[in-house]
Amino acid sequence: MTLSVHLHTLGSAQRTLLRYLRLDVPPGRILTLMGPSGSGKSSVLASIAGTLGSVAEGAQALRFEGQIHLDGADLTHTPTAQRGIGLLFQDPLLFAHLTVAENLLFAVPPGPRAQRQASVQQALAEADLAGYGERDPATLSGGQRARVALMRALLAQPRALLLDEPFSKLDAALRDQFRAFVFDHVRARGIPAVLVTHDAADIADPDLVVELPHAG
């Protein structure tokens, strides 16, 4: 299930952020995308996810020209909800009005209720949060909320995962632990992932690093 991105141009009518970028991410591998602020890293993720329409360069909408393939299927013009791509951001973005378990259940695909509930309990156990299902997300620590956010993304059964600086707001000790937790789960599920970061310590695979130039 390889993720392939062939970018010809990315930018607005007045400014080009990127030209001629190719990313090929094999199953279970994490490609690290680095570069200075404003170089287009998060816009590349938005292009892959199909959410670029919500991103603007000043008053100008950004446009992606190229092709995106996942497991051989062309996703370039596929709606976001049908791409099967998970997202993890700097902030956990948990629903404050739902319990921890309800946050996780929200992502579980439709099916028998007992089976869906079992998936939630398994995810809590994997996150070392068994017994935390009825808790308010606000009562969790930063590291716990981050683990819930990852498990929620994975419960949706994505075919690829995009990681937009998910470690940047954690302190050093939590950052190391959560980074290993994320990478282990990506590899265990055999899905391709793209990680945006400014920190070389976050690099998962030195053979899969792309450094973007400063946008001209």
Backbone torsions as a table, in degrees:
resi	resn	phi	psi	omega
1	MET	NA	71.9	-177.7
2	THR	-81.6	138.9	173.2
3	LEU	-99.8	124.1	-179.6
4	SER	-125.5	129.6	177.9
5	VAL	-124.0	119.8	175.4
6	HIS	-114.4	98.7	-175.6
7	LEU	-96.8	124.0	175.3
8	HIS	-90.0	-52.0	174.7
9	THR	-146.3	150.2	174.7
10	LEU	-142.1	120.9	-179.7
11	GLY	168.4	-170.6	178.7
12	SER	-103.6	-179.3	179.2
13	ALA	-64.2	-24.4	-176.1
14	GLN	-104.8	-14.0	-174.0
15	ARG	-150.8	131.1	177.4
16	THR	-97.4	123.3	178.0
17	LEU	-82.5	-44.2	-174.8
18	LEU	-143.8	150.0	171.6
19	ARG	-134.9	142.4	167.6
20	TYR	52.7	65.2	176.7
21	LEU	-114.5	135.3	176.1
22	ARG	-127.1	128.5	176.7
23	LEU	-123.9	129.7	175.3
24	ASP	-129.8	115.4	-175.0
25	VAL	-119.1	111.9	-180.0
26	PRO	-71.1	165.4	178.5
27	PRO	-58.8	137.8	177.0
28	GLY	73.1	11.4	180.0
29	ARG	-114.8	155.4	-178.9
30	ILE	-121.0	113.3	175.5
31	LEU	-88.4	132.0	180.0
32	THR	-101.3	126.2	-179.7
33	LEU	-108.9	118.1	-177.5
34	MET	-123.1	170.3	179.5
35	GLY	150.0	164.0	-178.7
36	PRO	-66.3	161.4	175.9
37	SER	-57.7	137.6	-179.7
38	GLY	85.9	3.6	-177.6
39	SER	-83.7	-9.7	175.6
40	GLY	105.8	13.0	-176.5
41	LYS	-60.4	-53.5	-178.5
42	SER	-68.0	-28.0	177.5
43	SER	-70.3	-31.6	174.0
44	VAL	-64.0	-44.6	177.0
45	LEU	-60.8	-42.2	179.4
46	ALA	-63.3	-35.2	177.6
47	SER	-64.6	-42.3	-179.9
48	ILE	-66.7	-41.1	-177.8
49	ALA	-75.1	-20.1	-177.1
50	GLY	86.8	20.1	-178.2
51	THR	-109.8	15.8	-175.2
52	LEU	-62.7	-24.8	179.7
53	GLY	-61.7	-19.8	179.7
54	SER	-92.6	0.5	-178.4
55	VAL	-106.0	138.7	-179.9
56	ALA	-130.4	150.1	173.6
57	GLU	-108.2	95.8	-170.3
58	GLY	67.0	-126.5	178.3
59	ALA	-93.7	0.1	-174.8
60	GLN	-98.3	132.6	174.7
61	ALA	-70.6	147.1	177.9
62	LEU	-89.3	149.1	179.0
63	ARG	-129.2	140.7	175.6
64	PHE	-109.4	128.9	173.5
65	GLU	-120.5	120.5	-177.6
66	GLY	158.2	-159.1	-179.4
67	GLN	-134.2	145.0	176.2
68	ILE	-127.4	123.7	179.5
69	HIS	-124.9	140.8	175.5
70	LEU	-134.5	120.2	-178.3
71	ASP	55.3	37.0	177.1
72	GLY	85.3	-12.4	-179.0
73	ALA	-89.8	137.5	178.9
74	ASP	-80.7	115.3	-178.7
75	LEU	-103.6	4.0	-169.7
76	THR	-51.9	-40.1	-177.3
77	HIS	-114.9	15.5	179.7
78	THR	-79.0	135.1	177.2
79	PRO	-57.4	149.4	-176.0
80	THR	-51.0	-48.0	-174.2
81	ALA	-65.7	-17.6	-178.1
82	GLN	-101.8	2.0	-176.6
83	ARG	-81.2	-23.2	-178.6
84	GLY	69.7	36.1	-178.2
85	ILE	-116.6	126.0	179.4
86	GLY	-88.9	155.6	-178.5
87	LEU	-131.3	139.0	174.7
88	LEU	-134.1	126.9	-172.7
89	PHE	-111.0	-178.3	176.2
90	GLN	-59.1	-42.5	179.7
91	ASP	-99.4	142.4	-178.2
92	PRO	-61.8	-29.8	178.3
93	LEU	55.5	43.1	175.4
94	LEU	-77.3	151.0	179.3
95	PHE	-76.8	117.5	-174.4
96	ALA	-67.0	-26.1	-176.2
97	HIS	-87.7	0.5	179.6
98	LEU	-114.8	152.7	173.5
99	THR	-71.3	172.6	177.4
100	VAL	-58.6	-47.3	-179.5
101	ALA	-63.2	-38.9	179.8
102	GLU	-67.4	-35.4	174.6
103	ASN	-59.3	-43.2	-179.8
104	LEU	-70.2	-42.1	-178.3
105	LEU	-61.9	-31.3	179.8
106	PHE	-55.1	-32.7	-175.3
107	ALA	-89.7	-16.2	-175.1
108	VAL	-70.9	130.0	179.6
109	PRO	-58.8	156.4	179.7
110	PRO	-57.1	148.1	179.9
111	GLY	168.2	-173.3	177.6
112	PRO	-56.7	137.0	-175.6
113	ARG	-57.9	-43.2	-178.3
114	ALA	-62.2	-38.8	179.7
115	GLN	-67.3	-40.2	179.8
116	ARG	-67.1	-40.9	178.2
117	GLN	-64.8	-37.7	178.6
118	ALA	-64.5	-36.9	177.6
119	SER	-62.7	-39.8	178.6
120	VAL	-64.5	-45.3	-179.7
121	GLN	-64.5	-36.8	177.2
122	GLN	-65.6	-40.7	179.0
123	ALA	-64.1	-41.1	177.4
124	LEU	-61.7	-41.1	179.4
125	ALA	-65.3	-42.9	179.3
126	GLU	-62.3	-32.8	-179.6
127	ALA	-86.8	6.9	-177.2
128	ASP	58.9	39.6	-178.2
129	LEU	-128.3	27.4	177.0
130	ALA	-57.8	133.7	-178.5
131	GLY	89.4	-2.8	-178.9
132	TYR	-97.0	3.3	-172.2
133	GLY	-58.8	-36.1	-176.7
134	GLU	-89.3	3.2	-179.2
135	ARG	-74.4	153.0	170.1
136	ASP	-76.6	131.2	179.8
137	PRO	-53.5	-29.0	-178.7
138	ALA	-66.3	-19.3	-179.4
139	THR	-86.8	-4.5	-179.4
140	LEU	-85.9	156.8	173.8
141	SER	-75.5	168.6	179.1
142	GLY	-58.9	-42.0	179.3
143	GLY	-66.9	-37.8	178.3
144	GLN	-66.5	-43.3	178.3
145	ARG	-61.9	-39.1	179.3
146	ALA	-63.5	-40.2	179.2
147	ARG	-67.1	-38.7	177.3
148	VAL	-63.1	-41.8	-179.6
149	ALA	-61.7	-41.4	178.3
150	LEU	-65.6	-46.4	-178.7
151	MET	-62.4	-36.7	177.2
152	ARG	-62.6	-42.5	178.6
153	ALA	-62.6	-39.4	-177.1
154	LEU	-76.7	-29.4	178.8
155	LEU	-64.2	-23.1	176.9
156	ALA	-74.5	-1.8	178.0
157	GLN	57.6	53.9	-179.6
158	PRO	-69.3	153.7	175.9
159	ARG	-92.7	-8.6	174.6
160	ALA	-157.7	160.0	-177.4
161	LEU	-133.1	134.1	177.2
162	LEU	-111.4	130.4	-173.7
163	LEU	-121.0	104.8	-176.3
164	ASP	-99.4	87.2	-179.8
165	GLU	50.2	51.0	-174.7
166	PRO	-72.6	-11.4	-177.6
167	PHE	-101.4	-7.1	-165.5
168	SER	-67.7	-24.9	-177.0
169	LYS	-98.5	6.4	179.1
170	LEU	-96.7	149.9	176.4
171	ASP	-70.7	170.3	-169.5
172	ALA	-57.0	-45.2	-177.2
173	ALA	-66.3	-46.4	178.8
174	LEU	-65.5	-35.6	-179.2
175	ARG	-60.2	-46.4	-180.0
176	ASP	-62.3	-43.5	-178.3
177	GLN	-66.3	-46.5	-176.5
178	PHE	-70.1	-36.1	177.1
179	ARG	-58.8	-47.3	178.7
180	ALA	-63.3	-38.8	179.4
181	PHE	-61.3	-46.4	-179.9
182	VAL	-64.4	-50.4	-176.3
183	PHE	-62.5	-40.1	179.0
184	ASP	-60.9	-41.9	-177.9
185	HIS	-71.3	-36.9	177.0
186	VAL	-62.6	-45.9	-178.7
187	ARG	-67.1	-40.1	-178.8
188	ALA	-64.3	-33.7	-178.6
189	ARG	-88.0	-10.7	176.7
190	GLY	66.5	35.2	179.0
191	ILE	-110.0	147.5	176.2
192	PRO	-74.3	147.6	179.6
193	ALA	-138.8	147.6	173.8
194	VAL	-121.4	125.1	-178.0
195	LEU	-111.8	126.2	171.5
196	VAL	-99.1	130.0	179.9
197	THR	-156.7	159.8	170.9
198	HIS	-103.6	-5.9	-170.4
199	ASP	-108.0	117.3	-179.4
200	ALA	-61.9	-21.5	178.8
201	ALA	-68.1	-16.7	-179.4
202	ASP	-83.6	-9.2	-176.1
203	ILE	-61.1	124.9	-178.7
204	ALA	-85.7	-36.8	-175.6
205	ASP	-141.7	109.7	-178.3
206	PRO	-58.7	-19.2	179.2
207	ASP	-84.8	-6.6	-179.3
208	LEU	-127.4	68.8	179.3
209	VAL	-128.9	129.4	176.3
210	VAL	-122.0	123.6	179.7
211	GLU	-103.0	117.4	179.3
212	LEU	-83.9	140.9	177.1
213	PRO	-75.4	165.0	174.0
214	HIS	-65.1	133.0	-178.1
215	ALA	-61.7	135.7	-179.2
216	GLY	-89.6	NA	NA
